[in-house]
Amino acid sequence: MKILIVSFDGLRPDLISPELTPNIERVQRSGTMLSRHRTVYPSETRVAFPSLVTGATSSKHGMVGNKYVDRKAVPQLYVDTADARLVDRLNRESNGGLMTAPTLGEILHKAGKSLAVLATNTPGTTRLFNHQAEAFGHLRLSGHFPEACSPNDLLDQAEADLGPLPPAPQGEPDTDGQVWITSAFLDFVWPKLEPDVTIISYGEPDTTSHFHGTGAAATRDIISFCDAQFGRVLDWWDAEGRAAGVQIIIASDHGHITAHSRVSVIEELKADGFNPGPAPEAGVDLVVVPGQVGALYLTDRSENNLGRVVEALTERPWCGPIFTAPRNAVEGLARGSFASSLVFADHDRAPDVYFSFRADDVVDEFGLAGITWYDNARRPGLGVHGGLHPKELAAVGIVAGAAFRDAGQDSDIPSGICDFAPTVLHLLGVPIPVSMTGRVLREVLQNAADLPAIRFEPEVFETGLNGYRQILRRICVDQTTYLEGGSAASNDIAEAAE
């Protein structure tokens, strides 16, 4: 048996349609759509894809954000995990401790099996799919960046067969990279290597959504383009892959919602007497990590100072749910905040304060539900993600092949991105490590009819401070918990909504 995981970065499940994505629809018709599939928090690429390959949340694997501050470094280090060379250096300097949970690459290598990665994401993201591929002799190919590729001799062979890696476009839809990695799989990787597990990660429509808008014509065009490239893979699967025992998993790492009003968190917190900055340096007492996920690192980490920051946030109309280190199972150390453990984001690398920007269900200009405040230099109307709006958490999950139910139906049992790795290992007969927080998706396997009924239980948590109120919704399936969404409002707004 072989496994092929195909990911479309930032694809919202509600953008899958017969007109826009006919090839994804082909798989859905022959397999099973996971209709209540969710990602992790923060809903960022370089948190979610590590969750895919570790089968665990950031509390286990340690990739706590696209960017974070390494407090253990001297001096403290601002880490942008988009940088493949930095990711590699940090892993070597920590003796392989960059990821604090075992990955598919490591697990498969120990079991005598192989993992191949082909991706058009950032170089750092590409490396994180199998960050120790060099040590295992596994193939990792970027559609653009040589520094993310390994081993060099196979890259040289691939470029000799397929042509050189195309340059990465700047802010425009990426077509050439998607063609290159698709051809690399069909004409080079599968014929020469036949990996046990292959990950093909199309870096779109994420980039185009960020620069054009989640439902914009350019974004829909690149979704259609990526679907057509996947169609080439699907044609191979129908002609050859099925007979070779290849199972298909289709995924995305998060959804997108639309930015409506910009705020500068740094400027706002200056008004409260802090001296914030985007990275650790002399005189900065509060690092505001750039990005759509609010991640604050304090120099003075006292509970009093933490409470000061959180209270300032609760008074802002743009602030959504807030998380600090756990005081108990529900509440964070700072009054009014949730415990970060509620969203499985309590790793020791995590910031002192996580927060999401306030979002709601207003329909945007493209007819898609979900808009939010944001903090970046781009114009309103563009796609963002990272927070707890249900459309940010909603991710694509489709499975097909002889190992799965041949149903063409939806599964309404909640599932998540952490479930793919344990399911893959189960199918390959490889032991599942205790570090994995996800579960085997037994309900969509061929023997699902013989299983007892699966029960799930919703959970709702509330807390707040003064006029600020926040709600977090989760759902439990056996021993696995998924995030359904989180929101915040002032009491007057909340009461009006009720």
C-alpha positions, 0 to 999 in steps of 0.5 A, a space after each residue: 500500500 502507498 499513500 498520496 497526500 495532496 494539499 491545497 494551501 488555504 483552500 476553503 472547503 466551500 470553494 470546492 465545486 463541480 465548476 471550479 474544482 472538477 477533479 477534487 469533485 471526482 475524488 469526492 464522488 468516489 471517496 468520502 468528504 470529511 465535512 466537519 474537518 478542522 485545522 489547529 490553532 493558530 490557523 497558520 501554515 507553519 503550525 498546521 503542516 507540522 501538525 499534519 506530519 506529527 499528528 499532534 497540536 503545537 503543544 506537542 510539536 513546538 511550531 507555535 507560529 509562522 514566526 516566534 521568539 526563541 527565549 532560550 537563545 542568547 540573545 533572544 532570537 526572532 524566528 521566521 520559519 519561512 526561512 529554510 536555512 534558519 530552520 535547518 540551522 536551528 535544528 542542527 544547533 538543537 541536535 534535532 530538537 527543532 520539532 519536539 514530536 516525531 514526524 512522519 519522516 522519522 517514523 517511516 524511516 525507522 520502519 524502513 519506509 520512505 517519504 517524498 515531499 514536493 511543495 511550492 510553499 515557502 522554503 521553510 514550509 517545504 523543509 518542515 514537511 520532512 525537516 530531517 530528510 537529509 539524514 534519512 535519504 528521503 526526497 524533498 523537492 521545492 518547486 522554486 527554492 534549491 535550499 529547500 531541496 534534498 538530496 542534491 543529486 536527485 534535484 540535479 536529475 529532476 532538473 535535467 529531466 524537467 528543466 530548472 526550478 522556476 523563479 517564485 512569483 512576487 505577489 502574483 499567482 504561482 502557476 509555473 511551480 505547480 506545473 513543475 512539482 506535478 511533472 516531478 511527481 509523475 515523470 520523476 518521483 513515482 517512476 524512479 522511487 515509488 515512495 511509501 508516502 508522498 506529499 504534494 503541497 500546492 502553495 496556492 490559493 493561499 498566496 493569491 488570496 493574500 494579494 487579491 482576495 479570498 473569492 477574487 477572480 484571480 484566486 478562483 482562477 488559481 484554484 481552477 489551475 491547481 485543480 487541473 494540475 491535480 487532474 493530471 495526478 488523478 488521471 495517473 491514479 485512475 490509469 496506474 496508481 489505484 492498481 499499485 495500491 495508492 490511497 489518496 488524501 486531499 487536505 488543506 491547512 486552513 481557510 481564509 476570511 476577509 480583512 476589513 479594517 486595519 489596526 496597528 497593535 504596536 501603536 495601540 499598545 504604545 498608548 498603554 505605556 508599553 514600548 513594543 517592537 516587532 523583535 527583541 532588542 534593547 529597550 523593547 519591553 513587549 515583542 509583538 510578533 508580526 502577523 495575523 495571529 496576535 503573539 506577545 512576548 513580555 520582558 517582564 513576565 510577572 503576573 501583574 504585567 501580564 494582566 496589564 497587557 490583557 486588560 489593555 487588549 480587552 478594551 480594544 474593539 479589534 481584539 478577539 479571544 485571548 489566551 495565556 498560560 493556564 491558571 486552571 483547566 479553563 482560565 489563563 493566568 491573566 483575568 479575562 483570558 482563556 488557558 492556552 491549553 484549551 486550544 492546545 497551544 501551551 508549548 514552552 515556546 508559546 508567547 505570553 499572550 496569544 490573541 485572535 483579531 475579532 471576526 464575524 460572519 458578515 458576507 464579503 464582496 465575494 459572497 463568502 462569510 467571514 470578515 475580520 480586523 487585521 494588522 498588516 500593510 495590505 489594503 482591506 478586502 484581502 484574505 487572511 487567516 490565523 484566528 478562530 473564526 470557523 471559516 479559518 478553522 475549516 479545512 479540506 479533508 477527502 479520502 479515497 482508495 481501496 482502503 477507504 469506504 467507496 461511498 461518495 458520501 460525506 462523513 459528519 463525524 468531526 475530524 482534524 488535520 492531526 488525524 491524517 498521520 495516525 491514519 496513514 501509519 495505521 494503513 501502513 501497519 506502522 505503530 502510532 507513537 503516543 505523541 500523536 493527539 490525532 486519531 485513526 479515522 476508522 469511520 471512513 475505512 472499509 470496515 467502518 460498518 463493523 464499528 460501534 457508533 461514534 459519539 461526540 460531545 460539544 463543549 462551550 467555555 466562556 470568560 471575560 473581564 469588565 465589558 469584554 466577553 469571549 466564547 470558545 467552542 470545541 467538540 470531543 470525539 472519544 478522546 480527541 478534541 477539535 476546535 469549532 470556533 472562538 469569538 469575542 465581543 463587548 457585553 453590549 454587542 453580545 447582548 444585542 446579538 442575543 
